[in-house]
Amino acid sequence: MNRNLWLLALCQGLFLTNNVTFIAINGLVGFALAPYGWMATLPVMGYVVGGALSTGLVARTQSRFGRKTSFQIGLAVAVLSALLGAWGVAEKQFWVVVAATVIAGYYSANGQLYRFAAAELVDMPLREKAVSLVMAGGLIGAVIGPNLAAKSRSLLEVPFAGAYVVLAVVGLLAMLLMALVQFPAHQPPKAGASTGRPMWEIARQPVFIVACGSAALSYGVMNLLMAATPLAMQQCGLNFDDAAWVLEWHVIGMFAPGFFTGHLIKRFGTANVMWAGVALNLACIVVALSGQDLHQFTIALFLLGVGWNFLFTGSTTLSLGAYRPEEKDRAQGAINFVVFAVMATTSFASGALVTTSGWTLLNWGSLIPVALMAAGLLWHRGQTAAAPKTA
């Protein structure tokens, strides 16, 4: 890892600190402030809806101003939205909290591009390892995020208001680190220059469909179970510190493999690593259905995290071969839009299902996206085998 990758990995860690803290507190804040229980995860949903709505704007900003400026704008939005969230919680304004998380989605849409930016900081043979290692920076969020949520929830008089204030400080720290990253020189597109193929032509490629679909569905099943976990544990009589512990191990599972996932992809191939991710998702569901004690929540969410890492890192690596350099902003924006759309759906579904139908039904429902990912990988294998061989 060169200096720029280290700095970008730290920024990834602070980005995930924001995400994990949001997940740990937003469902509970929503449950306390929402007019109806089924609306409890609307603040979580607002975060991903905001991300989906921002993907097009972020793609244009990246194209016009380059990685660094766009990332810094995203971090500025993170700071302002966190302060708005603190005010909403302090004033017990549910819809202000939802609005704050929607605005924060712009930061999320930027942060989701850190992994793609990592591939641009190294030579082509090292792209898989660069993507994997920068994603490993999320391990910082695994350790800091849940503990930050637990320690800062009583920082101010109103529960959880202090957590949002601390997130504003995290955003400021990330802005300082991002200022030190040296990205390749940005060349804004010139008038009349080729912008590559139309988006529909890129999107109809089997490799793009599988990469985009697997990225979205892996995030979807992960989000479906992770967003519901604090509520499910509360319903089982477990306390917030227990939920923070489970989320910590979940996010360790998400990002600790980043130190070796790139090596596994190099050795065994992208598809095989993604198949391992599907198997781990299935193992997570089996453990979750076996009972609702603390150790079962912990093991299930850890397996879910590792499975997500294999699938999402594999999907990102697979997508790098689906578009040309001049097409990257549109293609990456399209992938992130689909990811956020699936996350928005699953965020809402997780709260509605866990509060009305329970944790068990939620896990059975998670088999659907897992089966779709397996079907996509089988289709990709068939398409690859049928493709004409070049000399």
C-alpha positions in Angstrom: 0.0 0.0 0.0 1.4 3.4 -0.9 0.8 6.6 1.1 -2.3 7.5 -0.9 -3.9 4.1 -0.4 -3.3 4.3 3.4 -5.0 7.7 3.5 -7.9 6.6 1.4 -8.2 3.5 3.6 -8.5 5.8 6.7 -11.1 7.8 4.9 -13.0 4.6 4.2 -12.8 3.7 7.9 -14.3 7.1 8.9 -17.0 6.7 6.2 -17.9 3.3 7.7 -17.8 4.8 11.2 -20.5 7.1 10.0 -22.5 4.3 8.4 -22.3 1.9 11.4 -23.2 4.6 13.9 -26.1 5.6 11.7 -27.3 2.0 11.6 -26.8 1.5 15.3 -28.8 4.6 16.4 -31.2 5.5 13.6 -33.5 2.6 14.0 -33.8 3.2 17.7 -34.2 7.0 17.3 -36.9 6.3 14.7 -38.6 3.8 17.0 -38.6 6.4 19.8 -39.9 9.3 17.6 -41.9 7.7 14.8 -45.7 8.1 14.9 -46.0 4.4 14.2 -43.7 1.4 15.0 -43.5 0.2 11.4 -41.9 3.6 10.5 -39.0 3.0 12.8 -36.4 2.3 10.1 -37.4 5.3 7.9 -34.3 7.2 9.1 -32.2 4.2 7.9 -34.2 4.1 4.7 -33.8 7.9 4.3 -30.0 7.5 4.2 -30.0 5.0 1.3 -32.8 6.9 -0.5 -30.7 10.0 -0.3 -27.8 8.0 -1.7 -29.8 6.8 -4.6 -31.1 10.2 -5.4 -27.6 11.6 -5.3 -25.8 9.1 -7.6 -26.5 11.1 -10.8 -25.4 14.4 -9.2 -22.3 12.8 -7.7 -21.4 11.3 -11.1 -21.6 14.7 -12.8 -19.5 16.3 -10.0 -16.9 13.6 -10.3 -16.7 14.0 -14.0 -16.4 17.8 -13.8 -14.3 18.4 -10.8 -12.5 15.1 -10.2 -12.3 12.7 -7.3 -10.8 14.9 -4.6 -13.2 17.9 -4.9 -16.2 15.7 -5.2 -15.2 13.7 -2.1 -14.6 16.9 -0.1 -18.1 18.2 -1.0 -19.5 14.9 0.2 -17.7 15.3 3.5 -19.0 18.8 4.0 -22.5 17.5 3.4 -21.8 14.8 6.1 -20.9 17.4 8.7 -23.9 19.6 8.0 -26.4 16.7 7.9 -25.0 15.3 11.2 -25.6 18.7 12.9 -29.1 18.8 11.4 -29.8 15.3 12.8 -28.6 16.4 16.3 -31.0 19.3 16.2 -33.9 17.0 15.1 -33.3 14.5 17.9 -32.9 17.3 20.5 -36.2 18.8 19.3 -37.9 15.4 19.0 -38.7 16.1 15.3 -39.0 12.8 13.6 -39.2 14.2 10.1 -36.2 16.5 10.6 -34.2 13.4 11.5 -35.4 11.6 8.3 -34.6 14.7 6.2 -31.1 14.8 7.8 -30.4 11.2 6.8 -31.7 11.8 3.3 -29.2 14.7 2.9 -26.5 12.6 4.4 -27.1 10.2 1.5 -25.1 12.5 -0.7 -22.0 11.7 1.4 -22.8 8.0 1.2 -23.0 8.2 -2.6 -19.5 9.8 -2.6 -18.1 7.3 -0.1 -19.3 4.4 -2.2 -16.8 5.5 -4.8 -13.7 5.3 -2.6 -13.3 1.6 -3.6 -13.3 2.6 -7.3 -10.9 5.4 -6.7 -8.5 2.9 -5.0 -8.1 1.1 -8.3 -6.8 4.3 -9.9 -4.0 4.8 -7.4 -2.0 1.7 -8.5 -0.9 -0.1 -11.6 -3.4 -2.4 -13.3 -2.1 -5.7 -12.0 -2.6 -4.5 -8.4 -6.2 -3.2 -8.8 -7.9 -6.1 -7.0 -5.6 -5.8 -4.0 -6.0 -2.0 -3.9 -9.8 -2.3 -3.9 -9.7 -5.0 -1.2 -7.2 -3.2 1.0 -9.0 0.2 0.9 -12.2 -1.6 1.8 -10.3 -3.2 4.7 -10.0 0.3 6.1 -13.7 -0.1 7.1 -12.4 -2.2 10.0 -11.8 1.2 11.7 -15.6 1.7 11.5 -16.2 -1.8 12.9 -14.3 -0.9 16.1 -15.2 2.8 16.4 -18.8 2.9 15.1 -20.6 0.7 17.6 -18.5 2.0 20.5 -19.1 5.6 19.4 -22.8 5.0 19.3 -22.8 3.4 22.8 -20.5 6.0 24.4 -22.0 9.1 22.8 -25.7 8.2 23.2 -25.8 9.9 26.6 -23.3 12.7 25.8 -26.1 15.3 25.7 -29.3 15.5 27.7 -31.4 14.1 24.9 -30.4 10.4 24.2 -28.5 10.0 20.9 -28.3 13.7 20.1 -24.6 13.6 21.1 -23.9 10.8 18.7 -24.9 13.0 15.7 -22.6 15.8 17.0 -19.7 13.4 17.3 -20.4 12.3 13.7 -19.9 15.9 12.5 -16.4 15.8 14.1 -15.7 12.5 12.3 -16.6 14.2 9.1 -14.2 17.1 9.8 -11.4 14.7 10.5 -12.1 12.9 7.2 -11.9 16.2 5.3 -8.4 16.8 6.7 -7.2 13.3 5.7 -8.8 13.6 2.2 -7.0 16.9 1.6 -3.7 14.9 1.8 -4.6 12.3 -0.8 -3.0 12.8 -4.2 -5.3 11.5 -6.9 -4.2 11.2 -10.6 -4.5 14.6 -12.4 -8.1 15.2 -13.4 -8.9 16.1 -17.0 -12.4 17.5 -17.4 -14.1 16.2 -20.5 -13.6 18.4 -23.5 -16.4 19.6 -25.7 -16.9 17.1 -28.6 -14.7 14.4 -27.0 -15.9 10.8 -27.0 -17.7 9.8 -23.8 -17.8 6.2 -24.8 -20.8 3.9 -25.3 -24.3 4.7 -24.3 -25.3 3.5 -20.8 -27.8 1.0 -22.1 -25.1 -0.7 -24.2 -22.8 -0.9 -21.2 -25.6 -2.2 -18.9 -26.7 -5.0 -21.2 -23.4 -6.8 -21.0 -23.7 -10.0 -18.9 -20.6 -9.1 -16.9 -22.1 -5.7 -16.0 -25.5 -7.3 -15.1 -24.0 -9.9 -12.8 -21.5 -7.4 -11.2 -24.2 -4.8 -10.6 -26.8 -7.3 -9.5 -24.5 -9.1 -7.1 -23.3 -5.8 -5.6 -26.9 -4.6 -5.1 -28.3 -8.0 -3.8 -25.3 -8.6 -1.5 -25.9 -5.2 0.1 -29.6 -5.9 0.1 -29.5 -9.1 2.1 -26.9 -7.6 4.4 -28.9 -4.5 5.0 -32.2 -6.5 5.4 -30.7 -8.3 8.4 -28.3 -5.7 9.8 -30.8 -2.9 9.9 -33.3 -5.1 11.8 -30.8 -6.6 14.2 -31.0 -3.8 16.9 -34.8 -3.9 16.9 -34.9 -7.7 16.9 -32.5 -7.9 19.8 -34.6 -5.3 21.7 -37.7 -7.5 21.2 -35.7 -10.5 22.5 -34.9 -8.6 25.8 -31.3 -7.9 24.9 -29.9 -4.4 25.7 -28.3 -1.8 23.5 -24.7 -2.7 24.5 -25.4 -6.3 23.3 -26.6 -4.9 20.0 -23.5 -2.7 19.7 -21.3 -5.8 20.4 -23.1 -7.8 17.6 -22.8 -4.9 15.1 -19.1 -4.6 16.0 -18.4 -8.2 15.1 -20.6 -7.9 12.0 -18.6 -5.0 10.7 -15.3 -6.7 11.6 -16.6 -9.6 9.4 -17.4 -7.1 6.6 -13.9 -5.5 6.4 -11.2 -7.6 8.1 -11.2 -10.0 5.1 -10.2 -7.0 3.0 -6.6 -7.7 4.0 -6.7 -11.0 2.0 -9.8 -11.0 -0.3 -7.7 -9.4 -3.1 -5.2 -12.3 -2.8 -8.0 -14.8 -2.8 -9.4 -13.3 -6.0 -5.9 -13.4 -7.6 -5.5 -17.0 -6.7 -8.9 -18.6 -7.1 -10.7 -16.2 -9.4 -13.5 -13.6 -8.9 -16.4 -16.0 -9.4 -15.1 -18.6 -6.9 -14.7 -15.9 -4.2 -18.3 -14.7 -4.9 -19.6 -18.3 -4.6 -17.9 -18.5 -1.2 -19.8 -15.3 -0.3 -23.1 -16.9 -1.3 -22.3 -20.0 0.9 -21.6 -17.7 3.9 -24.9 -15.9 3.4 -26.7 -19.2 3.6 -24.7 -20.2 6.7 -25.7 -16.9 8.3 -29.4 -17.6 7.7 -29.1 -21.1 9.1 -27.5 -19.8 12.3 -30.1 -17.0 12.6 -33.0 -19.4 12.3 -31.5 -21.7 15.0 -32.3 -19.4 17.9 -32.3 -15.8 19.2 -29.6 -15.8 21.9 -26.7 -13.4 21.9 -24.2 -15.9 20.5 -26.5 -16.8 17.6 -27.0 -13.1 16.7 -23.2 -12.6 16.9 -22.2 -15.6 14.8 -24.9 -15.0 12.2 -24.0 -11.3 11.7 -20.3 -12.1 11.5 -20.9 -14.7 8.8 -23.1 -12.2 7.0 -20.3 -9.6 7.1 -17.7 -12.0 5.6 -20.1 -13.1 3.0 -20.9 -9.5 2.0 -17.1 -8.8 1.7 -16.5 -11.6 -0.7 -19.5 -10.7 -2.8 -19.1 -7.0 -2.8 -15.3 -7.0 -3.4 -15.8 -9.6 -6.1 -18.6 -7.6 -7.7 -16.5 -4.5 -7.7 -13.5 -6.3 -9.3 -15.8 -7.9 -11.9 -17.3 -4.6 -12.8 -13.9 -3.1 -13.7 -13.9 -5.1 -16.9 -17.3 -3.9 -18.0 -16.5 -0.3 -18.9 -13.8 1.9 -20.5 -12.0 4.8 -18.6 -14.1 7.4 -20.3 -17.3 5.6 -19.2 -16.4 5.1 -15.6 -18.4 7.9 -14.0 -21.6 6.9 -15.6 -21.1 3.2 -15.1 -20.0 3.5 -11.5 -22.9 5.9 -10.8 -25.4 3.4 -12.4 -24.0 0.6 -10.2 -24.3 2.7 -7.1 -27.9 3.8 -8.0 -29.0 0.2 -8.2 -27.2 -0.6 -4.9 -28.9 2.3 -3.1 -32.3 1.4 -4.6 -32.1 -2.1 -3.3 -30.8 -0.9 0.1 -33.7 1.6 0.3 -36.2 -1.2 -0.3 -34.6 -3.6 2.2 -34.2 -0.9 4.8 -38.0 -0.2 4.8 -38.8 -3.9 4.5 -36.5 -4.9 7.5 -38.3 -2.5 9.9 -41.8 -3.4 8.6 -41.1 -7.2 8.7 -39.3 -7.4 12.0 -41.9 -5.3 13.8 -44.9 -7.1 12.3 -43.8 -10.6 11.3 -40.7 -11.2 13.4 -37.0 -12.1 13.0 -37.7 -15.6 11.7 -39.8 -14.6 8.7 -37.2 -11.9 7.9 -34.5 -14.6 7.6 -36.6 -16.9 5.5 -37.3 -13.9 3.1 -33.5 -13.3 2.9 -33.2 -16.6 1.0 -34.7 -14.9 -2.1 -31.8 -12.4 -2.8 -29.3 -15.1 -2.0 -30.9 -17.5 -4.6 -30.9 -14.7 -7.2 -27.1 -14.1 -6.7 -26.5 -17.8 -7.1 -28.6 -17.8 -10.3 -26.6 -14.8 -11.6 -23.3 -16.5 -11.0 -24.5 -19.7 -12.8 -25.6 -17.5 -15.8 -22.3 -15.7 -15.9 -20.5 -19.1 -15.9 -22.6 -20.2 -18.9 -22.0 -16.9 -20.7 -18.2 -17.1 -20.1 -18.1 -20.7 -21.3 -20.0 -19.8 -24.4 -17.9 -16.8 -25.3 -15.6 -17.3 -28.3 -12.0 -17.8 -27.3 -9.4 -15.3 -28.6 -6.0 -16.4 -29.7 
